[in-house]
Amino acid sequence: MSRSRPSAIPGPRVVIALLLLLGLVSVMLLDGYLRAEIGNDQRIRSGASSSKVPDSVLDGGPLLSFPGGTARTQSVPDRTIVLTFDDGPDPEWTGKVLDVLDDNDVPGTFFLVGSMVSRYPGLVREMVDGGNEVGVHTFTHIDLSYRSASRVTREIAQTQLALAGAAGITTTLFRAPYSSTNDAIDNYSWPVYKKLGALGYTSVFIDTDSEDWQQPGVDEIIDLATPKSGKGASVLFHDSGGDREQTLEALPRYIKKMKAQGYTFTTVSGAQQQDEQAQSQAGQGTPDRAGQAADPAASASDPEQAAHRRADATTLWEGRALLAAVAVAEWTMPGLAALLTVVGVAVLGRFGLMLVLARSHYRRRNRRRFVWGPAVIGPVSVIVPAYNEKECIAHTLGSLASSTHPIEIILVDDGSTDGTPEIAESLGLPNLRVVRQENAGKSAALNNGVRQARYDIVVMMDGDTVFEPETVHRLVQPFGDPAVGAVAGNAKVGNRNTVIGAWQHIEYVMGFNLDRRMYDLLRCMPTIPGAIGAFRRRAVLAVGGMSEDTLAEDTDITIALHRAGWRVVYAEHARAWTEAPASLGQLWRQRYRWSYGTMQALWKHRRSVTDRGPSGRFGRVGMPLVVLFQIVTPLFAPLIDVFTLYAMLFVDFRASLLAWLAILLVQLLCAAYAFRLDREKYRYLLMMPLQQLAYRQLMYLVLIHSCVTAATGGRLRWQKLKRTGVVGSPTSGTESR
């Protein structure tokens, strides 16, 4: 309650909250893309025609380039082996393959998947520094045949960036995933090779396949990898993509066997140079090298690494930025997965605890012989703070006039400018007193009402709330127990026949009221709702009244009473009908104030954690529960939805969807039980799936907004919500169910 006009919702802190969410989503998308699971990692064509492919290419050697725009193939010279390895780098196998090559003093040509390069750049530096050659094997190991030109370009460019970031080089070698020998080129893949050839790339095929990926046995791998009749060969092995134990065992034996037969080992660039030298010696002249750097200094000094190019400064820094982003994703996703596992367990544990304790609470409080103590029949004071409540005040005071319990009504008008006190006085209620004060806020209005009260029990309510005739009587009965210092009533959403109202109705019944049953039994109730609560007047005065230190004066006074040794309980049958925010903007403002005010109250009473007696009990039981269930899990619970979406896109759609539906089912069962305890109609539960998808995300952003405000030391004034007066009377409120 304040004369200041609420500011618009969007602001720096909202922007920060949205940027945090956007950053997290970006990390998830990057991680999923790196794992190459956004598309189906399978070849999507078979048996296509090759009518558009020149016969000279289909029947030519395994090295395809396009000097001057004309297709040209080259073969590996006789008794020469080009060892090629696909699908790496792999953290388990690549290093071991490099050790084998180093031990036998032979080079290899590795066709690398860009996403793997981004995740394991150290292995790429090791292979380049060791004299090996690298080529592009696309970024996500995807069949490029049916892909758009932009996707082909992006797959190559992203891999080159990864190479630049990892080893400071780019390459002119390319091998398409799922490619094999030249005669497998078809009409769909041919345009891809032509496009890359025009960019200066040499496409590398094989003429000998070890088939190590099928794990046929070490002897079979060696036999399959051996070229016939002393011919040269581009031989395919793998250093990733599965169990490579047979590859590691076969590779040194294979190298020794081929050396014994007089074979030498080189890279793709080495084989190209040998072929060109042979053609030159045969008098054919030296053909142009595809992709040869214009500046000789731009290529590596080792002739067997001639395909390498030093990355320019821009590419180098872009590549390093890519690796940095990948490193963030690599650290973030496992941590997030572990964190969400903990949150998921905590959420399910909370549901289980609430159900058990709610059942126990219901059975205790609804026993026939249950009584709090001597019946409370004496008059009580009802305090109604009001600021510009002209739409609601007549309904509120009219409902109190029907109370079956003797009451005095104290309307504390906090400087209204819309005629609220005049409307109240015009009702002519005999037990009503109107107290006017300058605008000072809700806490000041409540404290003024407490001072004006004639009776030791005071009931506090909001100016837009409607009581049933029995509400006050049921609310004050727990004061028959002299240890009870305050009582929380059962707040109901009166305007629940809208989508936003139905969402809040589910939240009130399932969240707030199930929570209160649990906290009641644990004797650590954190909040008495401002819409309906009762207090011993002397207890309120003893703790200093309603504090203006926080925006959640109801939470603040409740914790203060706990710390003073009073018991706070929940009266489930004392119902009040309140008008919930009717728009997203109003809802945002209310929940922002609630969450931020709760953080303020918890921080204010933080010393209770180390106190003794009742204060320590709340600090060590109530405080952790509130932090865990009202801040931590709500802050991370919506991320379960985001993580589920991530898993659907990048991991296993069906399993992820079933897991999400299982959690939703658990929540639905809890909500149904809460509705049963409160005797509510189940039809509103049809809105629950939509609530989980939309409403929970809004509450997540509100909580992020509050956390950012708290972290930056921001201040927030009380913000008056707009009322419409739709909650008319106890009867109409009940029928709205």
N, C-alpha and C positions, 0 to 999 in steps of 0.2 A: 504494500500500500504506500504509494508515494505520488507526489504531484508531478514528478518528472515523467516525461513521455518515454516509453520504451523505445530503445534504438532499434533499427532494422537488424534482422538476424545476421546477414552476411557481414563479416568483419575479419580483421586479421587473424583472430584465433580460429574462426571457422575455416578460413583458407588454410591455415596450418593443419587443422584436422583433416581436411580433404586431401591436402598434399601428402600427409602421412599414409592415408588409405591408398591414394594413387601410387605412391612409392612402393607400398607392399604389393599391390596388384601387379605393378611393373616387374618387380622381382620375381613374382610367381610366373608371369608370362615368359620372362627370360629363361627361368629355370626349365619350364616345360619345353620351350623351343630348343634349348640346349640338349635336352634328352631325346630330341627327334621323335617325339611321340604325338605331336600335333596332327600329323598325317600318318596313314597306315604305312609302315615300313616294309612294303612289299612291292615287287615289280607288278605293274598294273596292265601289262600287255603280253601277248604271246602269239606266235604264228603270223606276225605282220609281214607284209610284202616288202621286198627290197628292190623293187623295180626302178626306183629313182637313184639308187646308189651305183656309181660307176663300177664296172667289173674289175678295173685296176685296183680299186680300193678293197673290194670284197676278197680278191685273190692276192692282195699285197701283204707287205710286212706289217708288224704290229705297231709301228710308230707312224702316226698320221699327222701331217702338217699341211699348211696351205700357203707356201711361199708365193707371193705375187697373186694370190687368190686362186691358185690351182692346186687341187688335191694331189698330195705326193706321199707315198709310203716308203718306209725304210725298214730293213730287216736287221736283226742282230747278226753280226759277222759269225762265221763258222767258229766252232769251238770257243764260243764266248757265251757267258751266262749273265743275264740281267736279273738279279734277285729282286722281285717286287713284293711288297707287303701292303695289304689293304686293311682299312677300317680302324686304324689306331689314331692317336696313341692310347694305349691301355695301361693303367697303373700297375696291373699285375704281370702282364706278359711282355710289353714292349721293351722294358729295361733288360729283361732276360734275353730277348732276341738280339738286342744291341751288344750284349756281352758275348754272345756266340759269334757274331760278326767280327767283333774286335779281336777275340781270341784267335780267329782264323784269318785275320787280316784281309777281309773282303768287305766291299761296300754294299749297301742296299739302297733301293729306291722305295720310299714309303709314301703311299697315297693316303693322305690324312683327312679325317672328317673334322670340319671346322669346329663343331661343338666340342669334340674331344680335345682339340688343340687348345680351346679356350679354358677347358677345365684342367688340363695337365700340360701347361706350357714348358715346364722344366724338362720333360721328356723330349720335346721338340728341339730345345736348345742342345740337349745331349746328343741327339742324332745328327744335327747339323755340324756341331763342333767335332764329331767323330768322323767326318768325311762322307757322310751319307747324303743322299739327295731326297728332296721331298716334293710331292705333287699334291694337287687339289683333288679331293674325293667328295666334293660338295660339303655344305655346312651341316645338313641334317640327314645325309645318306638317303636321298630321295631319288626316285626315278624321274629324270628331267624330261622324258620324251613327250609327255602331255602337258608340261608346264608352260606357263606364259613366258615370253621373252624377259619380262621384268623379274620373274621368279628365278630364271636361269642366271641372269646377271647378279641378282642378290645373293644366290647361293655361292657363286664364285667370289664375289667381292667380299662377303663376310668371312669366307675362309682365308682370303688373302690378308684381311685385317688381323685375323687371329694369328696368322703366321708372322706378320710384321710385329705384333705385340710380343710374341713368344721368342722369336729369334732374330728380329730385325731384317728379315728378308721376305721377298715374294717369290713366286715361281712361275715358270711358263709351261709346266707339265700338268696334265689333267687326265684323270681316269673316271669314267662314269660308273656309278654304282650299278651292279647287275650286268656290267658289260663282260665280254669274254673275248672270243676271237673276232677277226675282222668280218667274217662271213655272217656274224650275228647282227651286223648293222642293218637297220631297216628304215623304211620311209619316215618313221616317226622320230628316230634318233638322229638320222642324217642331218636335218637342219640344225640340231644342237651342235654337232661337231663342226659344221660349216661356220656357224656363228662364232664359236670359240676359236676356230682356226683363223678367222678374220681378225681376231683380237690378239693373235700371236701365240696361241697355245698349241702345244703338241699333245694330241690325244694318244694315250698309251694303251694298247690292247695286250693280249697274251697269245702265245702259241703253244704254251705248255702249262697245264694246270695240275698242281699237286693234289688238289681236292682235299687238302688238309681240313677244311671246314666240315667235311663229312666224317672225320676221324676214322678212316678205313684201316688204320694200323700203320706203324712206322715203316715197315718194309714196303707196303703198298704206296705210301706217300713218296718214298725215295724213287720207286720204280716209275710212278706217274710223272714225277718231276724231271726225269732223265730224257733229254732230247735224243732223237734217233739219228743214227748215221753221222755223228759228228757235227750236226747242224747247231747253229747258235739258237738261243731261245730267250724269250721274255717269260720268266717262270713266275707263277702266282703262288704266294703263301699268304698267311694272315697272322697278324700280331694282335688281333682283337676279335671280338664277336663271339666269344665262348671259351671253352676249355682248349687251350693251346699246348697241352702237355705233350701230345704226340708230335706237334710241330717242333717243339724245342728238342725233343729227342732225335727227330729225323734230320734236322737242319745241319748239325756238325758232321754227321755221317755222310750226308749228301754232298757237302762241300768237299770233304776229303775224297770222296769217290770221284767227283768231277775233276778235281785237281790231278788225281792219279791218272785220269784219262786225257790229260793235257789241256783241260779247259782253263780259261781265265775268267775272272769276275769283274764286272764293271757296272756303272750306272746307266740310266737311259741316255744321259748326255754323252757319256763315254762311248756308248754304242753308236750314237749318231755321228760322233766325230770319226770313229773308226770307219764307218760306212762311207762318209764323205772322202776320207783319205783314200779308201780303196777305189772309189769312183774317179778321184783325181788322178791316181796312178794309172788308171785304165784309159786316161785321155779324155774323160767326159767333162772335165772342168769341175770346179767346186760350186755346187748349187748353193743358193741362199739358204741360210738357216732360218727356220720358222721361229719368229719371236726373238731373234738375236738382238741384244741390246745395241742401240746406236752408239753408245759410249762404252768402250771396252771396260772402262773402270767401273761401270755399273754392275757387271757380273762378278761372280766369285772368282778368286784367283785359281782355284783348283779346277782343271778341265773337266773332271768328273762331276763338278757341281755347276756346270755352265748354265743350267736352267735357272739358277738362283739369281735374284736381283736384290741389291740393297734397297730397302724401303726408304722412300723420301720422308722428310721430316713430318709432313702432314699425316701420311699413312702410318708412320711409326707411332705418333701420339694418339691417333684414333684407335690403333690396335691396342695400345696400352690401356686406353680408356675402356675398351671392350673387355679386356682381361680383368680390369679392376671391377667392372660391373658384374662379371661372371663370378669373381671371388666373393663379392658380397652375396650373390645368390647362393653360392655353394655353402657359405656359412649360415645364411639366413634360413634356408629351407629346412635343413635338419633340426636346427634350433627351434624353428616355428613348429615343426611336426612334433617334437618332444613336448614343447610348451602346450600345444593344443591337446595332446594326449592327457597331460596333467589336468588341463581345464575340463576336458571331456569327462574324466574320472570324477573331478570335483563336482561338475554339474549333475552327473548321474548319482553321485553320492548324496548331493543335496536333495535331489528328488526322493531318494530312498529314505533319508532322514526325515524329510518333511512328511512323507506318507506315514511312517511309523509313529512319529510324534503327534501328527495331526489326529490320527486314529485314537491314540491314547488320550489326547486332550479332549476329543469329542466324547469318549466313553466316560471320562471322569466328570466332565461338566454337565453331562446329561443324565446322570444317575438320578433316580427318583428322590433319593434322600440327600442329594448334594445341597449344601447351603454354605454360604460364605461366613455366616455368623448371624447375629441378630438382624432381623429385617431392618432396612433403612427406610423410614417412612417420613422423616422430617423434611422440611422444605430445603431446597438447594437454590443456589444462584446460577443462572445461565447467562454467560457473557457472550455478546455478539459484537465483534469488532466490524465496523463497516466503513467503506470508502467508496462513494459513488456506486451504490448498490440499488438504484431505484428500480431496476428490472426485477430484482429478486426479493427485496426486503419484505414486501407484504406477504409473500408465500412463506418465507422463513419464520416471521413472527406469528403468522396465522397457524403454522404447524405447532409452534410452542404453546399457543393458546389452547390447543386441544390436548395438552399433556395430562396424563392421568396422575402424575406426581406433582405435589405442590412446588411451585417454583416462583422465583422472582426473575424478571428478564431485565438485563442491563445492556442496553444498546449504546456502545461507545462509538460515536461518530468521529472519524479521524479526518475532519476538515473537508467533508464532502461538498461538492459544488453543484450537485444535481438534484438537491432537495430530498435526499435520503432521510434525514431526521424528521422533516416535515411529513413525509409519507408515513413514517412510523408513528408519529404522534396522532395523525389523523385516524389511525385504526381504533383509538380509544380503548386500548387494552388496560385493564385496571392494575395488572401486576407488572407493567412496563415502566422503566425509567430510561430516559434518553440523556446520556452524558455527552456533551460536546467538548472537543479539544482541537487545538491547532494540529495540522497534519504533522505527525511524528513517526508514522509507521505502525505496523501491526503489533509489534512487541510492546510498544508504549501504550497502545490502546488496550491490550490485554492486561498489562500491569495496572492501568488505571481502573479497569473493571474489577480486578482482584481487590484493589484498595476500597472500591465502592461496595463490594459484596457484603451482605449482612450475614451470610451463613458460611459454615466451615467447609462445606463441599461446594466447589464451583465447577460448572460444566462449561467447556469452551467449544464453540462451533464457528464455522465460517458464515459470512453474510449471504451466501448463495445456497446454503444447505437447508434441507427439509427433514424434520424429525417425524417419526411415527408417534402416535399417542403414547405407546408404552416405552419409547426409547429411553427417556430420562430415568424412569423407574428401574429399568433393567441395567442401565449404565452405572447407577450408583450402588447397586446391591453389594458388589465386592467390598465396599467400605465397611461392611459388617465385620471384616477382618481388620483389626487395628494395625496390622503390619502393612496393609495396602496404602500406598501413597498416591497412586494414579491408576486410571483405567483407560484402556484404548477401546473404542467402539468399532463397529463394523461399517465402514464406509462403502456405499454402493454408488455405482454410476447411474444417474437418472436418465441421461440422454444417450442411451445405448443403441438407439435404432438408426445409427449412422455407422459407416465403416470405421471411422476413427473412434467413435464411442464404443462400438463393439470390441475393438482391439483393447481399449482401456478397461472395459468390463471384464474381459478374460484376464487381464493383468491384475486387476483388483482382487478378483476372486481367487485366482490361482497363486499369484505371487504374494501380494500383500497379506491376505488373510491366512493362507497356509503358513506363511512365514511367521505371522503373529502367534499362531497356535504353537509352533515350534519354539519360538523365543519365550513364550509364556512358560512352558514346561521347563525350559533351561534357565528361567529366571534372569533373562538378560534382554528384555524387550527394548529395542533401540529407539523406537519412535512411536509417540502417540499422535495419530493423525489430527491435523488442524481442524478437519471437518467435524470430528466427534471425539472428545476426550473429557475426562473428569479428573479433578485433583483435590487433594486436601489443601485448603487455603493456607494453613499454617506451614505446610511442607513447601509450598511454592514460595512463600515469603522467606522461609528459612534459607533457601538456596539463592536468594537474591532476585526472584521473579524471572520473568521472561527476558533473556539476555538479548541485547542488540548487537552482540559480537558476531553473530552468524546470520545467514539468510534462512537457516532451518531452525527457527526458534523452538519448534516442536521436538526435534531430535535433541537439541541442546538441553532443554528442560528435562527431558526424559532421562538422559544420561546423568544429569546433575542429581536427580532424585535417586537413581541407583547408587551413585557414589555417596549420597547422604544416608544410605541404609534402608530406603523405602522399597517396598515391593511394587512392581508395575505388572498389571495383569490385562488380559484380553476378555472382553464381554461380547461374545459372538452374536448374541441375540439382540443387542442394542444397535439398531440399524439407523443409518442416516443416509439420505439421498442427496448427492452432490452433483453439480453441473461440471462435467469434465470438459476440458478444452475442445472446441468444435472445429478447429483448423490446425493444420500442421505448424503454422507459425506460433499460435497460442500454446500448442503442446510443447514445442521446442522451448519456449520461454519458461514454461512451468517446470519442465524436467531439468533444464539447465540450472534453474534456481535450486531445485531439490538436490541434484547431485553435487553441485558446488557447495551448497549449504551443509550437506552431510559431511563432505570433506573438511569443511571448516570446523564443524562440531567435533569430529574425530580428532583433528589436530589439537583443538582446544583442550580436550580431555585425554591427551596422549599419556599423561603421567599416571593415569589409572592403571596402566600395564604393570607398574612397579609398586602400586599401593597395596596395602593389606586390607583385610575385611571386605565389606560389600563393594567398595570402590575397586579393589583388586580383582574381585570376582568378575565384575563387568569387564575390566580391562583385559583379563586373560581368557575370558570366555566370549563375552559379547563383542568386544572390539575386533578380535580376529575374524569372527563370523561375519560381521558387517563388512569389514574390508574385503574378505574373500567373496562373499555372496552379493554384495551391492556395488563393489568397485572392480575387483580383479576379474571374476568370471563374467560379469556383464561386458567388461571391456574386451575380453577375448572371445566370448561365446559366439558373436556374429562372425568371427573369423573362421569358425567351423564351416559356415555356409560358403565362404570364399574358398576355403581349402577344399571343400567338397566339389565345388565347381572346377577348381584346378584339377582335382583327381579325375573328374568326369572327362575333361578335355584331354588330359595328358597321360593318364594311367589306365584306369579300368572304369568305363562308364557305368556298367551294370552294377558292379560291386560297390562303387561309390554311391550310386543312387540308392541302393538297398540299405547301405549304412545310414544315409541321411534319413530315409524313411523310417528306419528302426528307431532313431533318436526322436523323430517327430512322433512316432507311436507312443514312446515312453512319456513324452510330454503331454500327449493327448490323454493318456490314461490318468496321469496326475491331475490334469485339468478336470477331467470328468469326475474324479473322486472329490476334488475341491467343490465342484458344482453340486455334487450330491450332498456334501456336508452343509452347504449354504442353501440347499433346496432351490437351486437355480435351474432354468430351462436349458437343456442341452443344445438347443438349436444354434446358439451362438458359437459353439465349438466348430461349426462349419467354417468359421472365419479364421480358425487357428493356422492352417497352412499359409494363408496369405499374410497373417500376422508375423509368422516366422521369417517370411521372405522380405517383407517391407518394413514393418513396424520395428523389428529388432535392429535393423540396420540404422534406422533413424535414432533409436536410443543409443546405439553404439557411437554415432557421430556426436550426439549430445554429451556423452560421457567423455569422449576425446576432447571436445570443446572445454568441458569443465576442468579436465586434467591440465590442458594447456594454460587455462586461466590461472589455475592454482600454481603451476610451475613458474609462470611469468610474473606472479604477484599481482595479478589484475584484481580490480574491485568491481563488484556487481551490486547495484542497488535493487531494492524490491521492485518487481514489475507487476503492475496490476493487470489481471486478465480481463478480457471483455466478456461480460455476461449477457445472456439472452433471456433468462427467466423461464426456460423451457421446463425446468423441474418445478411443477406447480404445487402439488400437495402430496402428502404421504400416500393417498389412494392412487393418484395418477402415477406416482413413482413406482408403486408396487405393480400396477397393471403393465407398466412398460417392460416387465420381465417377460 
